[in-house]
Amino acid sequence: MDEASKTTRDAGPELEPLLREVLGRRLRELRLARGERLVETAARAGISPQYLSEVERGLKEPSSEMIAAITGALRITLVDLALGVVAELRGTGPVLDLGTVASAAPVADLAPPAAGFQLYAVAA
């Protein structure tokens, strides 16, 4: 790619946030809402505070195993985290209160699935 065709996320029209940025923001919000320091959560997750900080700032794209370790340390489920991330991406704001689903969108309110996919409701 030549220099003229390179773009940055700061240039041009507003882009959707990266998933890692929203995920990191949500993890930080949950940690701070619990009144925990970075080192406390990182120690329970078995990762370095520096790595957790980079995840929270959207600089690292954690593996599913790392996300599971962090959600476990925060005592929330992956589903709860995902619902909060989806709510932010959809622009509907927080759905969760520290792991408790306050108001999940009914299946009828979700966008129709892409061709070849079916939408299922899962009872909690």
N, C-alpha and C positions, 0 to 999 in steps of 0.2 A: 504494500500500500504506500502511495507517495504521500508526502507531507501535506499537500493541498487537500487530499481526501480524508485526512484524519480529523475526527471531531472529538470534543470533550463533552462530558455530561453537563458542563456549565454553559455551553454555547447552544444557540438555536432555541427552538421551541421547548417548552417545559416537557420533560420526559417523566414517565412513571418512575417511582422510586424502585431501586433494585430490591429484590426479595431479601437479600442479606442485610440491607439497611433497615428495612421495616422489622425484620426479625430481631436484629440487634437492639433497635429502639424499644421494642416490646419487652425483651429480656431485661434491659436496664430498668424500664418502668416497674416491672414486677419486682426486681431486686430492691429497688429503692423504696417501693411501697411496703416492703417487708422490713425496712430499716436496716438492711444488711450492707456490710462493706464488701467490696469486690473480693478481698482476700478470703472472707468467710465463705462466700458462695463458691468461689474457685476451689477452695480446699475440699468442700463437700463433693464437688463435681469431679475432683481428681485431675484438675487442669491448672495451669499457671494463671496467676492474676493478670499477667500481661496478655495471654491468649484470650481470656474472657473479656478483657477491656477492648481488644481488637475486634472481637465478635460483636460486642455491644455498640461499637462505633461503626459497624458495617464494613470494616476493612478485611475481615476474614470471612470466608464462606465455610461454615462448619459442616462436618459430615453428619449424617443422621445419628451416629453414635455419640458425637459431641453434643448435639442438640438434646439427645435423650439424657446424657449425663447432667447437663445444665438444668433441664426441666425437672429432673429428679432432685437436684440440689435445691431448687426453688419450691419443691413440693407441689408442682402443678403437672397436669397431664399434657402430652403432646397435642391432644385434641383441643384443650383449652388454649394453649399457645397459638395453635393454628387458627382458631376462631378469632382471636384478637388480631392476628396478622391480617386475616381476610377482611375483618371489619375496617381496619385502617386502609387497606388497599381499595376497598369499596367506598371509602369515605363516609362510613356510617359510625365511626368512632368506636370506642372500646365496647366490647361485648361482655367482657369478663371482669370479675372482681376477685383477683388473686386466686383464680382457679375455679371459681363458681360461675357457671353460665347464668348470666342475668337475663339475657334475651337473645336467643339464637333465632336467625331468620327461618320462618317456616319454609318447608320445601317448596311450596307454591310460589314463594317470593324469589326463588333462585332463578337465574337465567336458564333457559332450556339447554339441555345437554347438546353437545356437538353430535353431528350425524354419526351413528354407529355406537353411541354411548347411551346408557340408561342411568337415570337418577334414582337413587335409593335413599329412603329415610331410615336412619338407624336409631332405634330406641335406646335411651340412656339407662 
